[in-house]
Amino acid sequence: MISARTKAALAAAKARGVKLGSPVAAETIVEARKVRSAGAKAKAKNLVAIVRDIERSGVVTLSGIARALEARGVETGPWFDRQLALSLLGALVQFGWEKALGGYDEELRWWENQAVRASSLLG
């Protein structure tokens, strides 16, 4: 248990603006978030490429895409439709900002169509 004197000293230091805790831990958390974010972006980019390839083969429904992903070893489950919808919407937002100054093109149109199809799963 922390003694009353220790608690009072920590409270006084905090009141003076002293940053409590390990600065190394704070830096580590920031770096870990960056690494997780980069990994998630890479996985999303890979999934998008696979989904686009699946659609080029003629599969256009979300359930068909799920079956094709399963056949390629990508695990899907009862969460898949909603998660895919959220992923497509998130990717559209990210991609849209990147393309905003470059104009509306076929690739952005594809993303928009995916987001519109997927939005029904979120309601």
MMTF fields as JSON, N, C-alpha, C and O atoms, coordinates in Angstrom:
{
  "mmtfVersion": "1.0.0",
  "mmtfProducer": "UNKNOWN",
  "numBonds": 491,
  "numAtoms": 492,
  "numGroups": 123,
  "numChains": 1,
  "numModels": 1,
  "chainsPerModel": [1],
  "groupsPerChain": [123],
  "chainIdList": ["A"],
  "bondAtomList": [4, 2, 8, 6, 12, 10, 16, 14, 20, 18, 24, 22, 28, 26, 32, 30, 36, 34, 40, 38, 44, 42, 48, 46, 52, 50, 56, 54, 60, 58, 64, 62, 68, 66, 72, 70, 76, 74, 80, 78, 84, 82, 88, 86, 92, 90, 96, 94, 100, 98, 104, 102, 108, 106, 112, 110, 116, 114, 120, 118, 124, 122, 128, 126, 132, 130, 136, 134, 140, 138, 144, 142, 148, 146, 152, 150, 156, 154, 160, 158, 164, 162, 168, 166, 172, 170, 176, 174, 180, 178, 184, 182, 188, 186, 192, 190, 196, 194, 200, 198, 204, 202, 208, 206, 212, 210, 216, 214, 220, 218, 224, 222, 228, 226, 232, 230, 236, 234, 240, 238, 244, 242, 248, 246, 252, 250, 256, 254, 260, 258, 264, 262, 268, 266, 272, 270, 276, 274, 280, 278, 284, 282, 288, 286, 292, 290, 296, 294, 300, 298, 304, 302, 308, 306, 312, 310, 316, 314, 320, 318, 324, 322, 328, 326, 332, 330, 336, 334, 340, 338, 344, 342, 348, 346, 352, 350, 356, 354, 360, 358, 364, 362, 368, 366, 372, 370, 376, 374, 380, 378, 384, 382, 388, 386, 392, 390, 396, 394, 400, 398, 404, 402, 408, 406, 412, 410, 416, 414, 420, 418, 424, 422, 428, 426, 432, 430, 436, 434, 440, 438, 444, 442, 448, 446, 452, 450, 456, 454, 460, 458, 464, 462, 468, 466, 472, 470, 476, 474, 480, 478, 484, 482, 488, 486],
  "bondOrderList": [1, 1, 1, 1, 1, 1, 1, 1, 1, 1, 1, 1, 1, 1, 1, 1, 1, 1, 1, 1, 1, 1, 1, 1, 1, 1, 1, 1, 1, 1, 1, 1, 1, 1, 1, 1, 1, 1, 1, 1, 1, 1, 1, 1, 1, 1, 1, 1, 1, 1, 1, 1, 1, 1, 1, 1, 1, 1, 1, 1, 1, 1, 1, 1, 1, 1, 1, 1, 1, 1, 1, 1, 1, 1, 1, 1, 1, 1, 1, 1, 1, 1, 1, 1, 1, 1, 1, 1, 1, 1, 1, 1, 1, 1, 1, 1, 1, 1, 1, 1, 1, 1, 1, 1, 1, 1, 1, 1, 1, 1, 1, 1, 1, 1, 1, 1, 1, 1, 1, 1, 1, 1],
  "groupList": [{"groupName": "MET", "atomNameList": ["N", "CA", "C", "O"], "elementList": ["N", "C", "C", "O"], "formalChargeList": [0, 0, 0, 0], "bondAtomList": [1, 0, 2, 1, 3, 2], "bondOrderList": [1, 1, 2], "singleLetterCode": "M", "chemCompType": "L-PEPTIDE LINKING"}, {"groupName": "ILE", "atomNameList": ["N", "CA", "C", "O"], "elementList": ["N", "C", "C", "O"], "formalChargeList": [0, 0, 0, 0], "bondAtomList": [1, 0, 2, 1, 3, 2], "bondOrderList": [1, 1, 2], "singleLetterCode": "I", "chemCompType": "L-PEPTIDE LINKING"}, {"groupName": "SER", "atomNameList": ["N", "CA", "C", "O"], "elementList": ["N", "C", "C", "O"], "formalChargeList": [0, 0, 0, 0], "bondAtomList": [1, 0, 2, 1, 3, 2], "bondOrderList": [1, 1, 2], "singleLetterCode": "S", "chemCompType": "L-PEPTIDE LINKING"}, {"groupName": "ALA", "atomNameList": ["N", "CA", "C", "O"], "elementList": ["N", "C", "C", "O"], "formalChargeList": [0, 0, 0, 0], "bondAtomList": [1, 0, 2, 1, 3, 2], "bondOrderList": [1, 1, 2], "singleLetterCode": "A", "chemCompType": "L-PEPTIDE LINKING"}, {"groupName": "ARG", "atomNameList": ["N", "CA", "C", "O"], "elementList": ["N", "C", "C", "O"], "formalChargeList": [0, 0, 0, 0], "bondAtomList": [1, 0, 2, 1, 3, 2], "bondOrderList": [1, 1, 2], "singleLetterCode": "R", "chemCompType": "L-PEPTIDE LINKING"}, {"groupName": "THR", "atomNameList": ["N", "CA", "C", "O"], "elementList": ["N", "C", "C", "O"], "formalChargeList": [0, 0, 0, 0], "bondAtomList": [1, 0, 2, 1, 3, 2], "bondOrderList": [1, 1, 2], "singleLetterCode": "T", "chemCompType": "L-PEPTIDE LINKING"}, {"groupName": "LYS", "atomNameList": ["N", "CA", "C", "O"], "elementList": ["N", "C", "C", "O"], "formalChargeList": [0, 0, 0, 0], "bondAtomList": [1, 0, 2, 1, 3, 2], "bondOrderList": [1, 1, 2], "singleLetterCode": "K", "chemCompType": "L-PEPTIDE LINKING"}, {"groupName": "LEU", "atomNameList": ["N", "CA", "C", "O"], "elementList": ["N", "C", "C", "O"], "formalChargeList": [0, 0, 0, 0], "bondAtomList": [1, 0, 2, 1, 3, 2], "bondOrderList": [1, 1, 2], "singleLetterCode": "L", "chemCompType": "L-PEPTIDE LINKING"}, {"groupName": "GLY", "atomNameList": ["N", "CA", "C", "O"], "elementList": ["N", "C", "C", "O"], "formalChargeList": [0, 0, 0, 0], "bondAtomList": [1, 0, 2, 1, 3, 2], "bondOrderList": [1, 1, 2], "singleLetterCode": "G", "chemCompType": "PEPTIDE LINKING"}, {"groupName": "VAL", "atomNameList": ["N", "CA", "C", "O"], "elementList": ["N", "C", "C", "O"], "formalChargeList": [0, 0, 0, 0], "bondAtomList": [1, 0, 2, 1, 3, 2], "bondOrderList": [1, 1, 2], "singleLetterCode": "V", "chemCompType": "L-PEPTIDE LINKING"}, {"groupName": "PRO", "atomNameList": ["N", "CA", "C", "O"], "elementList": ["N", "C", "C", "O"], "formalChargeList": [0, 0, 0, 0], "bondAtomList": [1, 0, 2, 1, 3, 2], "bondOrderList": [1, 1, 2], "singleLetterCode": "P", "chemCompType": "L-PEPTIDE LINKING"}, {"groupName": "GLU", "atomNameList": ["N", "CA", "C", "O"], "elementList": ["N", "C", "C", "O"], "formalChargeList": [0, 0, 0, 0], "bondAtomList": [1, 0, 2, 1, 3, 2], "bondOrderList": [1, 1, 2], "singleLetterCode": "E", "chemCompType": "L-PEPTIDE LINKING"}, {"groupName": "ASN", "atomNameList": ["N", "CA", "C", "O"], "elementList": ["N", "C", "C", "O"], "formalChargeList": [0, 0, 0, 0], "bondAtomList": [1, 0, 2, 1, 3, 2], "bondOrderList": [1, 1, 2], "singleLetterCode": "N", "chemCompType": "L-PEPTIDE LINKING"}, {"groupName": "ASP", "atomNameList": ["N", "CA", "C", "O"], "elementList": ["N", "C", "C", "O"], "formalChargeList": [0, 0, 0, 0], "bondAtomList": [1, 0, 2, 1, 3, 2], "bondOrderList": [1, 1, 2], "singleLetterCode": "D", "chemCompType": "L-PEPTIDE LINKING"}, {"groupName": "TRP", "atomNameList": ["N", "CA", "C", "O"], "elementList": ["N", "C", "C", "O"], "formalChargeList": [0, 0, 0, 0], "bondAtomList": [1, 0, 2, 1, 3, 2], "bondOrderList": [1, 1, 2], "singleLetterCode": "W", "chemCompType": "L-PEPTIDE LINKING"}, {"groupName": "PHE", "atomNameList": ["N", "CA", "C", "O"], "elementList": ["N", "C", "C", "O"], "formalChargeList": [0, 0, 0, 0], "bondAtomList": [1, 0, 2, 1, 3, 2], "bondOrderList": [1, 1, 2], "singleLetterCode": "F", "chemCompType": "L-PEPTIDE LINKING"}, {"groupName": "GLN", "atomNameList": ["N", "CA", "C", "O"], "elementList": ["N", "C", "C", "O"], "formalChargeList": [0, 0, 0, 0], "bondAtomList": [1, 0, 2, 1, 3, 2], "bondOrderList": [1, 1, 2], "singleLetterCode": "Q", "chemCompType": "L-PEPTIDE LINKING"}, {"groupName": "TYR", "atomNameList": ["N", "CA", "C", "O"], "elementList": ["N", "C", "C", "O"], "formalChargeList": [0, 0, 0, 0], "bondAtomList": [1, 0, 2, 1, 3, 2], "bondOrderList": [1, 1, 2], "singleLetterCode": "Y", "chemCompType": "L-PEPTIDE LINKING"}],
  "groupTypeList": [0, 1, 2, 3, 4, 5, 6, 3, 3, 7, 3, 3, 3, 6, 3, 4, 8, 9, 6, 7, 8, 2, 10, 9, 3, 3, 11, 5, 1, 9, 11, 3, 4, 6, 9, 4, 2, 3, 8, 3, 6, 3, 6, 3, 6, 12, 7, 9, 3, 1, 9, 4, 13, 1, 11, 4, 2, 8, 9, 9, 5, 7, 2, 8, 1, 3, 4, 3, 7, 11, 3, 4, 8, 9, 11, 5, 8, 10, 14, 15, 13, 4, 16, 7, 3, 7, 2, 7, 7, 8, 3, 7, 9, 16, 15, 8, 14, 11, 6, 3, 7, 8, 8, 17, 13, 11, 11, 7, 4, 14, 14, 11, 12, 16, 3, 9, 4, 3, 2, 2, 7, 7, 8],
  "groupIdList": [1, 2, 3, 4, 5, 6, 7, 8, 9, 10, 11, 12, 13, 14, 15, 16, 17, 18, 19, 20, 21, 22, 23, 24, 25, 26, 27, 28, 29, 30, 31, 32, 33, 34, 35, 36, 37, 38, 39, 40, 41, 42, 43, 44, 45, 46, 47, 48, 49, 50, 51, 52, 53, 54, 55, 56, 57, 58, 59, 60, 61, 62, 63, 64, 65, 66, 67, 68, 69, 70, 71, 72, 73, 74, 75, 76, 77, 78, 79, 80, 81, 82, 83, 84, 85, 86, 87, 88, 89, 90, 91, 92, 93, 94, 95, 96, 97, 98, 99, 100, 101, 102, 103, 104, 105, 106, 107, 108, 109, 110, 111, 112, 113, 114, 115, 116, 117, 118, 119, 120, 121, 122, 123],
  "secStructList": [7, 7, 7, 2, 2, 2, 2, 2, 2, 2, 2, 2, 2, 2, 2, 6, 6, 7, 7, 7, 1, 7, 2, 2, 2, 2, 2, 2, 2, 2, 2, 2, 2, 2, 2, 2, 2, 2, 2, 2, 2, 2, 2, 2, 2, 2, 2, 2, 2, 2, 2, 2, 2, 2, 2, 2, 6, 6, 7, 7, 1, 2, 2, 2, 2, 2, 2, 2, 2, 2, 2, 6, 6, 7, 7, 7, 7, 6, 6, 2, 2, 2, 2, 2, 2, 2, 2, 2, 2, 2, 2, 2, 2, 2, 2, 2, 2, 2, 2, 4, 4, 4, 7, 7, 7, 2, 2, 2, 2, 2, 2, 2, 2, 2, 2, 2, 2, 2, 2, 6, 6, 6, 7],
  "xCoordList": [0.827, 0.0, 0.876, 1.92, 0.449, 1.208, 0.848, -0.324, 1.89, 1.638, 1.043, 1.111, 0.464, -0.156, 0.89, 0.602, 2.11, 3.175, 3.536, 3.718, 3.639, 3.982, 2.887, 3.168, 1.635, 0.515, 0.516, 0.285, 0.778, 0.798, 1.941, 1.772, 3.092, 4.255, 3.993, 4.344, 3.387, 3.065, 2.025, 2.139, 1.021, -0.006, 0.608, 0.239, 1.534, 2.193, 3.051, 3.066, 3.758, 4.591, 3.724, 4.06, 2.618, 1.7, 1.123, 0.975, 0.799, 0.264, 1.292, 0.92, 2.569, 3.637, 3.889, 4.669, 3.226, 3.39, 4.402, 4.738, 4.89, 5.83, 5.082, 4.023, 5.631, 5.004, 5.431, 6.613, 4.451, 4.733, 4.757, 4.107, 5.497, 5.578, 6.852, 7.618, 7.062, 8.281, 8.146, 7.228, 9.046, 8.989, 9.283, 8.804, 10.055, 10.363, 9.094, 8.869, 8.267, 7.02, 6.099, 5.471, 6.014, 5.158, 5.643, 4.833, 6.949, 7.51, 7.258, 6.959, 7.382, 7.159, 5.725, 5.486, 4.771, 3.362, 3.129, 2.434, 3.706, 3.548, 4.116, 3.483, 5.293, 5.918, 5.109, 4.952, 4.598, 3.795, 2.539, 2.146, 1.906, 0.715, 1.058, 0.295, 2.203, 2.626, 2.832, 2.416, 3.47, 3.739, 2.432, 2.254, 1.503, 0.206, -0.563, -1.177, -0.53, -1.249, -0.673, -1.424, 0.639, 1.28, 0.94, 0.686, 0.935, 0.585, -0.856, -1.154, -1.747, -3.167, -3.366, -4.151, -2.652, -2.767, -2.259, -2.856, -1.162, -0.609, -1.579, -1.78, -2.183, -3.151, -4.369, -4.869, -4.846, -6.015, -5.714, -6.545, -4.533, -4.143, -4.095, -4.543, -3.554, -3.475, -4.877, -5.157, -5.759, -7.121, -7.854, -8.598, -7.644, -8.29, -7.839, -8.657, -6.553, -6.038, -6.666, -7.022, -6.801, -7.401, -8.876, -9.352, -9.594, -11.03, -11.22, -12.126, -10.381, -10.499, -10.258, -10.945, -9.289, -9.013, -10.209, -10.581, -10.795, -11.977, -13.114, -13.789, -13.328, -14.414, -14.163, -15.103, -12.908, -12.585, -12.93, -13.183, -12.938, -13.294, -14.807, -15.279, -15.567, -17.017, -17.801, -19.031, -17.122, -17.796, -18.011, -17.055, -19.279, -19.535, -20.333, -20.426, -20.909, -21.657, -20.705, -19.649, -21.087, -20.238, -20.118, -19.05, -21.202, -21.114, -20.216, -19.476, -20.278, -19.393, -17.938, -17.05, -17.705, -16.342, -15.845, -14.692, -16.716, -16.321, -15.93, -14.914, -16.737, -16.414, -15.084, -14.271, -14.869, -13.617, -12.42, -11.349, -12.605, -11.514, -11.209, -10.046, -12.259, -12.067, -11.293, -10.405, -11.635, -10.951, -9.473, -8.646, -9.145, -7.746, -7.05, -5.909, -7.735, -7.115, -7.294, -6.669, -8.135, -8.404, -9.624, -10.709, -9.447, -10.537, -11.615, -11.326, -12.845, -13.99, -14.911, -14.709, -15.881, -16.799, -18.073, -18.337, -18.863, -20.133, -19.929, -20.837, -18.769, -18.439, -18.068, -17.994, -17.832, -17.171, -17.899, -17.282, -19.208, -19.92, -19.811, -19.494, -20.073, -20.0, -18.57, -18.347, -17.604, -16.212, -15.735, -15.023, -16.122, -15.742, -16.36, -15.707, -17.621, -18.288, -17.546, -17.302, -17.192, -16.455, -15.086, -14.638, -14.429, -13.113, -13.21, -12.388, -14.221, -14.396, -14.698, -14.174, -15.544, -15.843, -14.596, -14.324, -13.847, -12.617, -11.6, -10.951, -11.463, -10.514, -10.963, -10.133, -12.278, -12.782, -12.43, -11.989, -12.62, -12.294, -10.81, -10.441, -9.958, -8.51, -8.128, -7.393, -8.633, -8.29, -8.839, -8.176, -10.066, -10.685, -9.863, -9.711, -9.335, -8.503, -7.223, -6.757, -6.662, -5.431, -5.683, -4.818, -6.862, -7.181, -7.892, -8.115, -8.245, -9.105, -8.593, -9.374, -7.32, -6.781, -6.519, -6.257, -6.589, -6.312, -7.543, -7.425, -8.718, -9.94, -10.593, -10.003, -11.8, -12.613, -12.252, -12.334, -11.857, -11.477, -12.128, -12.915, -11.796, -12.416, -12.135, -13.012, -10.935, -10.588, -11.396, -11.888, -11.531, -12.325, -13.795, -14.487, -14.269, -15.645, -15.852, -16.892, -14.869, -14.952, -15.118, -15.986, -14.278, -14.348, -15.709, -16.291, -16.2, -17.491, -18.591, -19.448, -18.567, -19.56, -19.483, -20.513, -18.276, -18.115, -18.704, -19.394, -18.431, -18.922, -20.444, -21.079, -21.028, -22.487, -23.098, -24.073, -22.527, -23.024, -22.899, -23.803, -21.781, -21.503, -22.287, -22.531, -22.677, -23.343, -24.631, -25.025, -25.287, -26.523, -26.268, -27.181, -25.06, -24.724, -24.529, -24.486, -24.412, -24.109, -25.348, -25.275, -26.476, -27.702, -28.323, -29.366],
  "yCoordList": [-1.182, 0.0, 1.252, 1.289, 2.256, 3.507, 4.317, 4.492, 4.811, 5.571, 6.938, 7.409, 7.56, 8.882, 9.904, 10.766, 9.821, 10.784, 10.653, 11.657, 9.428, 9.2, 9.728, 10.378, 9.449, 9.952, 11.473, 12.073, 12.103, 13.567, 14.133, 15.147, 13.488, 13.961, 13.836, 14.734, 12.743, 12.557, 13.586, 14.15, 13.828, 14.818, 16.212, 16.979, 16.548, 17.86, 17.997, 19.05, 16.936, 16.968, 17.138, 17.906, 16.428, 16.525, 17.933, 18.474, 18.527, 19.895, 20.896, 21.916, 20.618, 21.503, 21.294, 22.024, 20.294, 20.042, 18.974, 18.778, 18.28, 17.192, 16.053, 15.643, 15.541, 14.418, 13.131, 12.787, 12.434, 11.205, 10.019, 10.039, 8.999, 7.798, 7.779, 8.743, 6.677, 6.474, 7.061, 6.693, 7.971, 8.488, 7.389, 7.45, 6.407, 5.298, 4.505, 4.101, 4.278, 3.545, 4.307, 3.709, 5.619, 6.427, 6.346, 6.21, 6.428, 6.324, 4.933, 4.794, 3.924, 2.547, 2.354, 1.694, 2.927, 2.816, 3.476, 2.922, 4.656, 5.375, 4.544, 4.413, 3.987, 3.167, 1.906, 1.511, 1.28, 0.064, 0.365, -0.433, 1.502, 1.883, 2.089, 1.689, 2.71, 2.934, 1.61, 1.452, 0.664, -0.643, -1.386, -1.956, -1.383, -2.047, -1.407, -2.103, -0.085, 0.629, 0.288, 0.046, 0.267, -0.068, -1.501, -1.771, -2.413, -3.803, -3.936, -4.687, -3.202, -3.253, -2.692, -3.227, -1.611, -1.025, -1.998, -2.125, -2.679, -3.64, -4.805, -5.242, -5.31, -6.402, -5.955, -6.696, -4.731, -4.221, -4.08, -4.425, -3.575, -3.411, -4.773, -4.907, -5.765, -7.11, -7.684, -8.28, -7.51, -8.018, -7.352, -8.01, -6.06, -5.339, -5.915, -6.126, -6.167, -6.733, -8.098, -8.406, -8.905, -10.229, -10.102, -10.799, -9.208, -9.027, -8.529, -8.984, -7.605, -7.108, -8.237, -8.326, -9.086, -10.229, -11.183, -11.693, -11.409, -12.279, -11.682, -12.401, -10.376, -9.745, -9.801, -9.949, -9.684, -9.783, -11.168, -11.33, -12.16, -13.51, -13.685, -14.755, -12.646, -12.698, -12.818, -12.774, -12.967, -13.063, -11.643, -10.888, -11.286, -9.903, -9.777, -8.678, -10.859, -10.758, -10.913, -11.535, -10.343, -10.464, -11.911, -12.334, -12.673, -14.09, -14.86, -15.751, -14.518, -15.147, -14.794, -15.638, -13.533, -13.1, -13.852, -14.281, -14.012, -14.747, -16.181, -16.68, -16.848, -18.235, -18.287, -19.183, -17.325, -17.301, -17.043, -17.617, -16.177, -15.927, -17.182, -17.527, -17.859, -19.117, -20.122, -20.815, -20.194, -21.118, -20.76, -21.624, -19.484, -19.035, -19.067, -18.622, -19.593, -19.725, -18.527, -18.463, -17.573, -16.41, -16.749, -16.981, -16.776, -17.154, -16.072, -14.886, -16.505, -15.613, -16.275, -17.44, -15.59, -16.163, -15.348, -14.57, -15.517, -14.801, -13.279, -12.517, -12.857, -11.436, -10.858, -9.637, -11.701, -11.283, -10.17, -9.168, -10.332, -9.338, -7.945, -6.982, -7.847, -6.527, -5.998, -4.82, -6.854, -6.412, -5.989, -4.993, -6.741, -6.368, -5.027, -4.179, -4.84, -3.571, -2.413, -1.384, -2.578, -1.525, -1.294, -0.154, -2.372, -2.249, -1.504, -0.638, -1.85, -1.164, 0.319, 1.165, 0.629, 2.036, 2.779, 3.899, 2.15, 2.769, 2.971, 4.014, 1.972, 2.081, 3.164, 3.892, 3.274, 4.319, 5.697, 6.567, 5.894, 7.188, 7.487, 8.579, 6.523, 6.717, 6.98, 7.92, 6.142, 6.252, 7.548, 8.21, 7.902, 9.124, 10.355, 11.237, 10.415, 11.572, 11.593, 12.657, 10.427, 10.363, 10.777, 11.377, 10.456, 10.758, 12.099, 12.535, 12.749, 13.934, 14.979, 15.558, 15.218, 16.25, 15.737, 16.523, 14.423, 13.845, 13.645, 13.26, 13.898, 13.757, 12.403, 11.478, 12.297, 11.094, 10.181, 10.596, 8.958, 8.045, 6.68, 6.494, 5.742, 4.414, 3.696, 3.022, 3.836, 3.151, 3.705, 2.94, 5.018, 5.623, 5.238, 5.027, 5.148, 4.71, 3.292, 3.005, 2.395, 1.025, 1.047, 0.367, 1.837, 1.931, 2.454, 1.951, 3.442, 4.015, 2.959, 2.845, 2.198, 1.136, 0.092, -0.385, -0.265, -1.248, -0.711, -1.432, 0.545, 1.147, 1.221, 0.956, 1.576, 1.651, 0.266, 0.124, -0.762, -2.128, -2.573, -3.202, -2.243, -2.709, -1.941, -2.467, -0.733, 0.085, -0.544, -0.295, -1.345, -1.991, -2.965, -3.272, -3.44, -4.381, -3.687, -4.34, -2.379, -1.64, -1.082, -0.628, -1.11, -0.519, -1.345, -0.977],
  "zCoordList": [0.0, 0.0, 0.0, 0.651, -0.721, -0.752, 0.478, 0.812, 1.149, 2.375, 2.057, 0.922, 3.063, 2.912, 2.485, 1.655, 3.043, 2.682, 1.207, 0.518, 0.725, -0.685, -1.592, -2.599, -1.237, -2.026, -2.064, -3.114, -0.909, -0.842, -1.678, -2.356, -1.634, -2.404, -3.9, -4.665, -4.321, -5.739, -6.191, -7.28, -5.363, -5.699, -5.807, -6.697, -4.92, -4.954, -6.212, -6.849, -6.56, -7.765, -9.001, -9.903, -9.039, -10.175, -10.267, -11.363, -9.127, -9.096, -9.621, -10.202, -9.423, -9.929, -11.419, -12.03, -12.001, -13.431, -13.771, -14.939, -12.755, -12.998, -13.654, -13.181, -14.744, -15.441, -14.744, -14.709, -14.194, -13.458, -14.409, -15.454, -14.049, -14.868, -15.681, -15.698, -16.345, -17.118, -18.516, -19.248, -18.904, -20.28, -21.303, -22.435, -20.913, -21.813, -22.105, -23.246, -21.095, -21.297, -22.24, -23.114, -22.069, -22.948, -24.39, -25.307, -24.599, -25.957, -26.545, -27.731, -25.711, -26.16, -26.631, -27.642, -25.905, -26.283, -27.634, -28.485, -27.836, -29.108, -30.252, -31.3, -30.059, -31.105, -31.381, -32.537, -30.339, -30.516, -31.323, -32.174, -31.068, -31.834, -33.303, -34.182, -33.572, -34.959, -35.682, -36.83, -35.013, -35.614, -35.882, -36.959, -34.896, -35.088, -36.234, -37.042, -36.302, -37.358, -38.727, -39.672, -38.84, -40.114, -40.518, -41.692, -39.557, -39.845, -40.307, -41.236, -39.654, -40.04, -41.441, -42.224, -41.757, -43.098, -44.158, -45.227, -43.863, -44.82, -45.031, -46.164, -43.952, -44.08, -44.88, -45.725, -44.609, -45.327, -46.809, -47.65, -47.133, -48.534, -49.237, -50.376, -48.558, -49.107, -49.311, -50.351, -48.324, -48.433, -49.597, -50.324, -49.769, -50.87, -52.209, -53.104, -52.343, -53.595, -53.868, -55.005, -52.832, -52.994, -53.378, -54.273, -52.697, -52.99, -54.417, -55.117, -54.852, -56.227, -57.232, -58.249, -56.943, -57.813, -57.849, -58.906, -56.692, -56.615, -57.44, -58.177, -57.32, -58.084, -59.586, -60.366, -59.993, -61.425, -61.965, -63.158, -61.083, -61.508, -61.618, -62.003, -61.283, -61.439, -60.145, -60.168, -59.023, -57.73, -57.206, -57.03, -56.956, -56.543, -55.25, -54.703, -54.746, -53.498, -52.316, -52.436, -51.176, -49.998, -49.54, -49.096, -49.642, -49.247, -50.21, -49.792, -51.503, -52.475, -52.226, -52.344, -51.88, -51.559, -50.332, -50.286, -49.336, -48.125, -48.468, -47.985, -49.305, -49.695, -50.453, -50.225, -51.351, -52.127, -51.218, -51.415, -50.221, -49.271, -48.465, -48.251, -48.02, -47.269, -48.127, -47.63, -49.419, -50.325, -50.469, -50.761, -50.264, -50.346, -48.993, -48.866, -47.984, -46.671, -45.76, -44.701, -46.148, -45.296, -44.453, -44.987, -43.142, -42.252, -42.217, -42.053, -42.372, -42.207, -41.202, -40.86, -40.74, -39.766, -39.734, -40.651, -38.692, -38.614, -38.565, -38.897, -38.161, -38.074, -39.432, -39.574, -40.433, -41.667, -42.418, -42.779, -42.659, -43.468, -42.869, -43.566, -41.582, -40.932, -40.936, -41.213, -40.633, -40.599, -41.977, -42.11, -43.007, -44.363, -44.729, -45.338, -44.354, -44.639, -43.973, -44.604, -42.709, -42.007, -42.639, -42.766, -43.03, -43.667, -44.992, -45.292, -45.778, -47.065, -46.867, -47.591, -45.888, -45.624, -45.143, -45.577, -44.25, -43.763, -44.869, -44.943, -45.728, -46.839, -47.813, -48.358, -48.033, -48.92, -48.382, -49.133, -47.102, -46.499, -46.674, -47.108, -46.339, -46.471, -47.916, -48.218, -48.799, -50.213, -50.8, -51.599, -50.392, -50.902, -50.591, -51.435, -49.389, -49.036, -49.861, -50.267, -50.104, -50.89, -52.335, -52.974, -52.846, -54.244, -54.431, -55.56, -53.325, -53.398, -54.381, -55.137, -54.374, -55.252, -56.656, -57.567, -56.838, -58.145, -59.006, -60.169, -58.46, -59.241, -59.074, -58.516, -59.556, -59.459, -60.623, -61.778, -60.341, -61.411, -61.201, -60.274, -62.058, -62.017, -60.697, -60.157, -60.187, -58.945, -57.768, -56.939, -57.696, -56.629, -56.784, -55.788, -58.007, -58.266, -57.734, -57.141, -57.939, -57.424, -55.907, -55.361, -55.229, -53.776, -53.33, -52.369, -54.015, -53.666, -53.796, -52.92, -54.873, -55.059, -53.956, -53.481, -53.548, -52.468, -51.169, -50.448, -50.876, -49.639, -49.641, -48.62, -50.77, -50.844, -50.633, -49.895, -51.282, -51.093, -49.653, -49.102, -49.054, -47.7, -46.639, -45.553, -46.933, -45.91, -45.401, -44.262, -46.209, -45.759, -44.607, -43.84, -44.488, -43.412, -42.086, -41.044, -42.108, -40.892, -40.214, -39.072, -40.894, -40.365, -39.344, -38.802]
}
